[in-house]
Amino acid sequence: MKKLLLSAAILFGSVGAFAQGGLGYGLRAGVNIPKYSYENGSSESNTGFFVTGYLDAPVSPYFSIQPGLSLQNKGGKRTISEGSSSGEFKQSIMSLDIPVNLVAKLPTGESGNFFVGAGPYVGFGLSGKNKVKGNIGNWGAEGETDVKFGSGNDDQLKRTDFGINFLAGYQLTNGFQINAGYGLGLTNLAPNSGSIKNRVWSVGIGFGL
């Protein structure tokens, strides 16, 4: 965790030194719609939230680099109905992500600009909850338990994630913006066998200067 924050501080400092025409900043927040991608399909979607603070470092009149820190609610759920098993398994993960996006800005006269961007992110699982409803056998007893992070036989999810995120939106000249995004997880989070990868849609509002 300390290494992650130190890396973020070094990154922000480097980007600030590289910026041309002044360094800006912004905040985005809204709703996440995450799910897991498996080897042979995907889970159902959860509903969560995200809050992202970012720097805006212009490299030309139409392009900026935007590194940020983002608190992301991820996870997925499954409805089980097999034989005597019937119920719902839901996993909710709180992750701290560091995205670095290259953003193109497309002016629309004096009203504002459209923006589109993409870039890598690295994420660190801070905490997680498993919630079980009903009788679903090996998925666990009804109730709530903490997610076990790690790569051991008894662990449920790897803690570190890496992927690519995409964003788009519109920002008014007063700084208010609407935005949407998609996070494509590339890391296999399954500790042992199988495959679990994050897929996160988001929509929100924000403000940038």
Salt bridges, closest charged atoms under 4 A:
ASP56 OD1 - LYS105 NZ 3.09
ASP97 OD2 - LYS74 NZ 2.89
GLU144 OE2 - LYS129 NZ 3.89
GLU144 OE1 - LYS131 NZ 3.88
ASP146 OD1 - LYS129 NZ 2.50
ASP161 OD2 - LYS74 NZ 3.82
